Amino acid sequence: MTPDPISRPDPDPDSDAAAALRRLAAIMARLRDPETGCPWDVVQGFATIAPYTIEEAYEVADAIARADMADLCGELGDLQLQIVFHARIAEEAGHFALADVITGIADKMVRRHPHVFADASTGDARPDPRAERAGWETIKAEERARRNETGALAGVALGLPALLRAEKLQKRAARTGFDWPDADGPRAKVAEEIAEIETAADATARAEEMGDLLFAVVNWARHMNIDPEAALRAANSKFERRFAAMEKSAGDGFAALSLVAKEALWDAAKAAGL
C-alpha cells in the first residue's frame, strides 16, 4: 500500500531530509487544492505571500541574534514553508516546480565554487580567499549577463531593506572604481548632506536630502567596515531595553512625567549598562 504523503515518515537517517521535504510539499499541495484546501491558502499569490517571506527571514535572523537554537529550528521551518508555498504557486501556473528550485540552487553552488568541485586530480593549489571572492564575483557577473542584466548595478533586488540595498549598490559601484579612497570622503559627505537638509527650501527637498544623508551614512559605515543594517538593529535593541527600563522604573505614571524626568530615567538606564 502506498503510504500517505501527509503522514510523518518513519525515521531513516539516509533520507530524512528528502522525505520531510516531500511531506511538506504534499501538505502544501493539499492546502492549495481548490476544492478541499484551505480557503486562505488557495487565494494567495506571489505578491501576497512575499511580505511573509521577508518577515520570516528576519525572524530567522532574530533567533540567531538571540542564540535561541530551538526557536531558530522553528523559524527555519517557517522560512522553508515560504519557499514551498512560492514553488507550489509557480508549479500550478506551469512556471517551475520545487525540484527545479532545489536543482537550480545546487547547480549554482557547484558552478560558483569551481575551486571546491573541480576535478581534484589536477592537483591545483586552493586559491586564497581574495582569489575565491574575485572568482565568485566573475561568475555572478557572467550569470547576470546571461540574464541580460547589463550595468554594474543590475540585479540588486528592489525588495531589500533600504540600508542593505544602499550598501550593495555602493559595493557594486566601488568595483568599477567609483568610490572614495578612504573614510574621510564619506565623512565629509555626511556633513555636507546635513547642511543641505538645514537649507532645503521645502518639505519635499528636505525629504530628498534626508535620503542623501542616509545613503552617505551607509557609505561612511562601509568604509569603516561596519555593517549598517546590523548596527541599526543593535541600536534598535538598545533603545528597546533602555525604554523598557524607564517604564519599569516609573510604573504607571511614566507617560505623565516631564521630559526632564524621562531623560533622567534614560540616563539611569544607560548608566546601568542597558
Backbone hydrogen bonds, N-H to C=O, Kabsch-Sander energy under -0.5 kcal/mol:
donor,donor_aa,acceptor,acceptor_aa,energy
7,S,4,D,-1.0
15,S,12,D,-1.9
16,D,12,D,-1.4
19,A,15,S,-2.7
20,A,16,D,-2.7
21,L,17,A,-2.3
22,R,18,A,-2.3
23,R,19,A,-2.2
24,L,20,A,-2.2
25,A,21,L,-2.4
26,A,22,R,-2.3
27,I,23,R,-2.4
28,M,24,L,-2.3
29,A,25,A,-2.2
30,R,26,A,-2.1
31,L,27,I,-2.5
32,R,28,M,-2.0
33,D,30,R,-1.0
37,G,33,D,-2.3
38,C,31,L,-1.4
42,V,38,C,-2.5
43,V,39,P,-1.3
44,Q,41,D,-1.0
49,I,45,G,-1.9
50,A,46,F,-2.0
52,Y,49,I,-0.9
53,T,49,I,-1.8
54,I,50,A,-2.2
55,E,51,P,-2.3
56,E,52,Y,-2.6
57,A,53,T,-1.8
58,Y,54,I,-1.9
59,E,55,E,-1.9
60,V,56,E,-1.9
61,A,57,A,-1.9
62,D,58,Y,-2.3
63,A,59,E,-2.1
64,I,60,V,-2.0
65,A,61,A,-2.4
66,R,62,D,-1.8
67,A,64,I,-1.3
68,D,63,A,-2.2
69,M,67,A,-1.0
72,L,68,D,-2.6
73,C,69,M,-2.2
74,G,70,A,-1.6
75,E,71,D,-2.9
76,L,72,L,-2.7
77,G,73,C,-1.5
78,D,74,G,-2.0
79,L,75,E,-2.3
80,Q,76,L,-2.5
81,L,77,G,-2.2
82,Q,78,D,-1.3
83,I,79,L,-1.6
84,V,80,Q,-2.4
85,F,81,L,-2.8
86,H,82,Q,-2.6
87,A,83,I,-2.5
88,R,84,V,-2.4
89,I,85,F,-2.2
90,A,86,H,-2.4
91,E,87,A,-2.5
92,E,88,R,-2.4
93,A,89,I,-1.4
94,G,91,E,-1.2
95,H,90,A,-2.8
100,D,97,A,-0.6
101,V,97,A,-1.6
102,I,98,L,-2.3
103,T,99,A,-2.7
104,G,100,D,-2.4
105,I,101,V,-2.0
106,A,102,I,-2.1
107,D,103,T,-2.7
108,K,104,G,-2.1
109,M,105,I,-2.3
110,V,106,A,-1.9
111,R,107,D,-2.6
112,R,108,K,-2.6
113,H,109,M,-0.6
113,H,110,V,-0.8
116,V,113,H,-1.8
117,F,113,H,-2.6
118,A,114,P,-1.7
122,T,119,D,-1.6
123,G,120,A,-1.3
132,E,128,D,-2.3
133,R,129,P,-2.5
134,A,130,R,-2.3
135,G,131,A,-2.5
136,W,132,E,-2.4
137,E,133,R,-2.5
138,T,134,A,-2.1
139,I,135,G,-2.4
140,K,136,W,-2.4
141,A,137,E,-2.3
142,E,138,T,-2.0
143,E,139,I,-2.1
144,R,140,K,-2.3
145,A,141,A,-2.1
146,R,142,E,-2.0
147,R,143,E,-1.2
148,N,145,A,-1.7
149,E,144,R,-3.0
150,T,148,N,-1.1
154,A,151,G,-1.4
156,V,153,L,-1.2
157,A,155,G,-0.8
160,L,157,A,-1.1
165,R,161,P,-2.8
166,A,162,A,-2.4
167,E,163,L,-2.0
168,K,164,L,-2.2
169,L,165,R,-2.6
170,Q,166,A,-2.3
171,K,167,E,-2.3
172,R,168,K,-2.3
173,A,169,L,-2.4
174,A,170,Q,-2.4
175,R,171,K,-1.4
176,T,172,R,-0.5
176,T,173,A,-1.4
177,G,174,A,-1.8
178,F,173,A,-1.7
179,D,177,G,-1.4
185,G,182,D,-0.7
187,R,183,A,-1.9
188,A,184,D,-2.3
189,K,185,G,-2.0
190,V,186,P,-2.0
191,A,187,R,-1.6
192,E,188,A,-2.2
193,E,189,K,-2.6
194,I,190,V,-2.2
195,A,191,A,-1.9
196,E,192,E,-1.8
197,I,193,E,-1.9
198,E,194,I,-1.9
199,T,195,A,-1.1
200,A,197,I,-1.1
206,R,202,D,-2.4
207,A,203,A,-2.4
208,E,204,T,-1.9
209,E,205,A,-2.5
210,M,206,R,-2.5
211,G,207,A,-1.9
212,D,208,E,-1.9
213,L,209,E,-2.3
214,L,210,M,-2.5
215,F,211,G,-2.3
216,A,212,D,-2.2
217,V,213,L,-2.5
218,V,214,L,-2.2
219,N,215,F,-1.9
220,W,216,A,-2.5
221,A,217,V,-2.7
222,R,218,V,-2.5
223,H,219,N,-1.9
224,M,220,W,-1.0
224,M,221,A,-0.7
225,N,222,R,-1.5
226,I,221,A,-2.7
231,A,227,D,-2.6
232,L,228,P,-2.3
233,R,229,E,-2.2
234,A,230,A,-2.3
235,A,231,A,-2.0
236,N,232,L,-2.5
237,S,233,R,-2.3
238,K,234,A,-2.3
239,F,235,A,-2.4
240,E,236,N,-2.4
241,R,237,S,-2.4
242,R,238,K,-2.4
243,F,239,F,-2.7
244,A,240,E,-2.4
245,A,241,R,-1.9
246,M,242,R,-2.0
247,E,243,F,-2.4
248,K,244,A,-2.2
249,S,245,A,-2.2
250,A,246,M,-2.1
251,G,247,E,-2.0
253,G,250,A,-1.0
254,F,251,G,-1.4
256,A,253,G,-0.5
257,L,253,G,-0.6
257,L,254,F,-1.5
262,K,258,S,-2.3
263,E,259,L,-2.5
264,A,260,V,-1.7
265,L,261,A,-1.8
266,W,262,K,-2.3
267,D,263,E,-2.5
268,A,264,A,-2.0
269,A,265,L,-2.3
270,K,266,W,-2.5
271,A,267,D,-2.5
272,A,268,A,-1.5
273,G,270,K,-1.6
274,L,269,A,-2.0
